[in-house]
Amino acid sequence: FNYVQLGSFPELAVSLYAHRVDAFSVDKSILSGYESKKTKILIYILENMDTNNILYTSNRKLAEKCGVSTSTVSLTLKALRNADIISTQTNLIMLNPKLGNRVSKAKEQALMIRFKEIKEGDL
């Protein structure tokens, strides 16, 4: 991977959409002050996922927690799935372990297996 330092969320978004980066790691501060409805959902997932990169919640509960509509949640999760940022099953959202975790390489590999299993079950 090429290392590129980006200073803001808009730069990150453009880089992702232009396919100039394959993966990223982000400090929460880059997202502060730039909270759209979609970033609220992503921030909530990042802040509330467990040590296995999983958040157990329904779309309705996620919408309530983020103060957005269930259609906004559905559209955002679809975009995140399409970008291979998350995999989902009923009441389960898993962040791609290659994008963020604080675990050993061995556990990351195990999480990647789980991520792919969940992804194969995506509807």
Secondary structure, 3 states (H helix, E strand, C coil): CCCCCCCCHHHHHHHHHCCCCCCCCCCHHHCCCCCCHHHHHHHHHHHHCCCCCEECCCHHHHHHHHCCCHHHHHHHHHHHHHCCCEEEECCEEEECCCCCCCCCHHHHHHHHHHHHHHHHCCC
